[in-house]
Amino acid sequence: THQELDSPAMPSRVWEQLAGDIFLANYNLPLWFWAESDSLYLLDFWHGFNPETRFLFLYASPQQALMDAIQQGVRSPEALESVLEDWYQRTQLILRFYLRHPQCSLLIATHEASLRSNVYLELLASTWQLPLTTTKITAPTQPEDPLLYYLACQFLEGHPQALSLHAEACSSLPGPLGEPIPEEPEIRIALSRYLDLNQEVQDRSGECQQLIDCLQEARTVEATLQDSLNTQMTEQAALQNKLEQLAQDTKQQQNQCEEAESENELILVQLHQTQEELEQYILRLQAMEKYQQQQNARLLCVLEQHPAYWEYSEVQIQLLGNDASGQHVQWHFSEVWLGERLIPKLRFQTVHRQGQAGIIIQRTAEPHLLLRWPAAWASAEELPCIPVNGPTNKGNNALLSALGTTDWNTLLQLVKKLTSWLEHADRQWPEGMDITGLRHSLPALAQTLKRWPTVLRYDSVQLRETTQQATYHGLEIELHNLQLNDQNWPELCYRFATVDEFDQPFGQNPRLEFPKALHNVLESWFAESNDSRGQRLELRFAHPDAMDTRVWNALSGNDRLLITALLVSLPAQLEALQQGSIMDLPWQDWQKMAGTIRNILAHNTLATTSQTGQE
């Protein structure tokens, strides 16, 4: 597995002892070495273990890496992406180490090393005073495919990071011995190679056609033999029938078979008739669906032209009276439509005073107007959707902020529909009802809800998996139908986890993990980590107030907003999971860790904002 570039793996003390044994066993040798590509992830370990160790890096260009992979059997662009990613990570490891330790490391191009081996042997011998003897080495010859090289260059055009890293590597090669960045391959050479290959394919096509002709002749002979065999089988069957007719028992069995065959034929006829009827039903159903779609389109057009129209079977209005909060009116709608939902019974109150209005939603028999009542009001019979001055997480405002995506949009639609309906409704209102004040205050309520501060909303939360492995503890949380401002996502699945040493209390190193599947949700997602749990973006924190600002600063503004909103709603997510879970988990510890992450994020983001303002 690829290691993290900023925190390379360090072997345990057992492996340090084994490494010491290797060095002691070769101590008396004038020169000894080893070559292993996966040692790239232990460069800092070997350098720290023995500062006298020298490192020779053979560098291959991204074009050569792609061509080698294609020649070795890679057949898909996705696989080439993986090859390029592996090249990129390994080259980064090499360059970072080489630039930090130029005295004990040397970077040379693979192609140059194979063509001018004696020159590089002399360079190694003189640079590091090594007992090397130059010998005549024949460079391996392999014909270069211009077409393959051209395609590799074209593929790299879409990967500027790889080209930039290649340029950086070439600039780090030693003096005039370095490998220059190759120029764009000439299209004429690549085209000539393609025409040669095409001619070769055509030549082979003629040979294939000859084989096909031979195969066709063989099939003709096979068909003739099969006809002869069928004739023999038919004659044999006729003889068998004559023998069976000689015995009465056999004749009786034959009659029974004929009766069964007649029944089968009858069933087959009925089956065909049923199939024909089913096909007719399907055609009629398709026609009805098409007609319904046309009618729905017409209905939507009519509703857009007549926004005041509200479809319901009956409405009852009752003035309840006035109090300090304003005038209360009770509404009962039957068989009412809100969008594409038919609600059998809709009960709510309106309350308005001095240009301000609110709606109190009341429970009814199933189905309810709302899909999910907020947890803090789970046992309440009424939900006061009445905005008040103050924070969005206090009082009635907390209720509005806790509504799920579908329920929030349903509330907006109810206010909009009621406002439009009241403006054009011509009916007898209850005596004493301030219809004018209600007509003026409902639009203000609609504007208040429309300008509601940014809140992450979701319809449901689910605990998909819990993980407890040694020092790692994680919860895999899945949210459905998310909404943040004008953005919507069908689902979002992430991990809330911590990695603690055995002597540390729970939650000292919390983190958020976003798998590769979220690259369409997080616009700046990148593979910050990659191990047995797959590629993921990790945002790590540490008690009391540290966080990985490198990852945070690499995120776009939209992604920071989404992650911040996710953390703000994390306590509510954990509370909902606790209520719906049968698992015995330390929920208080998880809630405490969620609060820790929120405080660390606030501390670091406020500190960054303050520093920016001072600069």
Secondary structure as the mmCIF struct_conf table of DSSP 4:
data_model
#
loop_
_struct_conf.conf_type_id
_struct_conf.id
_struct_conf.beg_label_comp_id
_struct_conf.beg_label_asym_id
_struct_conf.beg_label_seq_id
_struct_conf.end_label_comp_id
_struct_conf.end_label_asym_id
_struct_conf.end_label_seq_id
HELX_LH_PP_P HELX_LH_PP_P1 HIS A 2 GLU A 4
BEND BEND1 LEU A 5 SER A 7
HELX_RH_AL_P HELX_RH_AL_P1 ARG A 13 ALA A 25
TURN_TY1_P TURN_TY1_P1 ASN A 26 ASN A 28
BEND BEND2 LEU A 29 PRO A 30
HELX_RH_3T_P HELX_RH_3T_P1 SER A 37 LEU A 42
HELX_RH_AL_P HELX_RH_AL_P2 LEU A 43 PHE A 49
TURN_TY1_P TURN_TY1_P2 PRO A 51 GLU A 52
STRN STRN1 PHE A 55 TYR A 59
HELX_RH_AL_P HELX_RH_AL_P3 PRO A 62 GLN A 71
TURN_TY1_P TURN_TY1_P3 GLN A 72 GLY A 73
BEND BEND3 SER A 76 SER A 76
HELX_RH_AL_P HELX_RH_AL_P4 PRO A 77 ARG A 100
TURN_TY1_P TURN_TY1_P4 PRO A 102 GLN A 103
BEND BEND4 CYS A 104 CYS A 104
STRN STRN2 SER A 105 ALA A 109
HELX_RH_AL_P HELX_RH_AL_P5 THR A 110 LEU A 115
BEND BEND5 ARG A 116 ARG A 116
HELX_RH_AL_P HELX_RH_AL_P6 SER A 117 TRP A 128
TURN_TY1_P TURN_TY1_P5 GLN A 129 GLN A 129
HELX_LH_PP_P HELX_LH_PP_P2 THR A 138 PRO A 140
HELX_RH_AL_P HELX_RH_AL_P7 PRO A 146 LEU A 156
TURN_TY1_P TURN_TY1_P6 GLU A 157 GLY A 158
HELX_RH_AL_P HELX_RH_AL_P8 PRO A 160 SER A 171
TURN_TY1_P TURN_TY1_P7 SER A 172 SER A 172
BEND BEND6 LEU A 173 LEU A 173
HELX_RH_3T_P HELX_RH_3T_P2 GLY A 175 LEU A 177
BEND BEND7 GLY A 178 GLY A 178
HELX_LH_PP_P HELX_LH_PP_P3 PRO A 180 GLU A 186
HELX_RH_AL_P HELX_RH_AL_P9 ILE A 187 GLN A 245
TURN_TY1_P TURN_TY1_P8 LEU A 246 LEU A 246
BEND BEND8 ALA A 247 ALA A 247
HELX_RH_AL_P HELX_RH_AL_P10 GLN A 248 GLN A 305
TURN_TY1_P TURN_TY1_P9 PRO A 307 ALA A 308
BEND BEND9 SER A 313 SER A 313
STRN STRN3 GLU A 314 ASP A 323
TURN_TY1_P TURN_TY1_P10 ALA A 324 SER A 325
STRN STRN4 GLY A 326 LEU A 338
TURN_TY1_P TURN_TY1_P11 GLY A 339 GLU A 340
STRN STRN5 ARG A 341 ARG A 353
TURN_TY1_P TURN_TY1_P12 GLN A 354 GLY A 355
STRN STRN6 GLN A 356 GLN A 362
BEND BEND10 ALA A 365 PRO A 367
HELX_LH_PP_P HELX_LH_PP_P4 HIS A 368 HIS A 368
BEND BEND11 LEU A 369 LEU A 371
HELX_RH_3T_P HELX_RH_3T_P3 ALA A 375 TRP A 377
TURN_TY1_P TURN_TY1_P13 ALA A 378 SER A 379
BEND BEND12 GLU A 381 GLU A 381
STRN STRN7 GLU A 382 CYS A 385
BEND BEND13 ASN A 389 GLY A 390
TURN_TY1_P TURN_TY1_P14 THR A 392 ASN A 393
BEND BEND14 LYS A 394 LYS A 394
HELX_RH_AL_P HELX_RH_AL_P11 GLY A 395 ALA A 402
HELX_RH_AL_P HELX_RH_AL_P12 THR A 405 HIS A 424
BEND BEND15 ARG A 427 ARG A 427
HELX_LH_PP_P HELX_LH_PP_P5 TRP A 429 PRO A 430
TURN_TY1_P TURN_TY1_P15 GLU A 431 GLY A 432
HELX_RH_AL_P HELX_RH_AL_P13 ILE A 435 LYS A 450
TURN_TY1_P TURN_TY1_P16 ARG A 451 ARG A 451
HELX_LH_PP_P HELX_LH_PP_P6 TRP A 452 THR A 454
STRN STRN8 ARG A 457 ARG A 457
BEND BEND16 ASP A 459 ASP A 459
STRN STRN9 SER A 460 GLN A 469
TURN_TY1_P TURN_TY1_P17 ALA A 470 THR A 471
STRN STRN10 TYR A 472 LEU A 484
TURN_TY1_P TURN_TY1_P18 ASN A 485 ASP A 486
STRN STRN11 GLN A 487 VAL A 499
TURN_TY1_P TURN_TY1_P19 PHE A 502 ASP A 503
BEND BEND17 GLN A 504 GLN A 504
TURN_TY1_P TURN_TY1_P20 PHE A 506 GLY A 507
BEND BEND18 GLN A 508 ASN A 509
STRN STRN12 PRO A 510 PRO A 515
HELX_RH_3T_P HELX_RH_3T_P4 LYS A 516 ASN A 520
TURN_TY1_P TURN_TY1_P21 VAL A 521 VAL A 521
BEND BEND19 LEU A 522 LEU A 522
TURN_TY1_P TURN_TY1_P22 GLU A 523 SER A 524
STRN STRN13 SER A 529 ASP A 531
TURN_TY1_P TURN_TY1_P23 SER A 532 ARG A 533
STRN STRN14 GLY A 534 ALA A 542
TURN_TY1_P TURN_TY1_P24 HIS A 543 ASP A 545
STRN STRN15 ALA A 546 MET A 547
HELX_RH_AL_P HELX_RH_AL_P14 THR A 549 ALA A 554
BEND BEND20 LEU A 555 LEU A 555
HELX_RH_AL_P HELX_RH_AL_P15 GLY A 557 VAL A 568
TURN_TY1_P TURN_TY1_P25 SER A 569 SER A 569
HELX_RH_AL_P HELX_RH_AL_P16 LEU A 570 GLY A 580
BEND BEND21 MET A 583 MET A 583
HELX_RH_AL_P HELX_RH_AL_P17 TRP A 587 GLN A 614
#
